[in-house]
Amino acid sequence: MATPTEKRGPEDTARVIAKNAVPDVTEALELMRLQGPIEVGDVQGGEGTVLITLRSGDAYEFARWVRMRAPRKETSGRSHG
């Protein structure tokens, strides 16, 4: 990681952006009453990543929450058995 006086490279910048997203993601999950570790991941394709680990039940709850708020589109007919 670059010091404050050194110029950051693209990967350093991507990591900083991902790190800065962690508090917002943490707050959003807390508002949903979901818990799980949130970490900064690797840089992939020039983008920083944020890793969220959810228990399976929480993952289903998160998916339901997103589906209820996402714009409707035609379904693929895929079963979630």
Steps between C-alpha positions, in 0.01 A plus 500: 500500500630846418587749771310832503782669305529227235280477196255211515481254219169375357499188720562704816217734404266205434579355845436836670163535325404146609616571857292819507191301392521261797330730758207566264459130425522422872230757578273369222525143627438614857185681386385170352596325827751283315841420640814369345862591450565772243854527363693671224594243237742499210504738206333330204488656157619829645217512754529453874275235649303480823434151633186425700445166671140417594344195659281318249175616661622860499606463137145395405359794698739738324401358159129541582560859612680583174237329282222697670674830418657429161317598182296214361631311200400176337611197697708227345275230640786376717392306805651580838404156636 
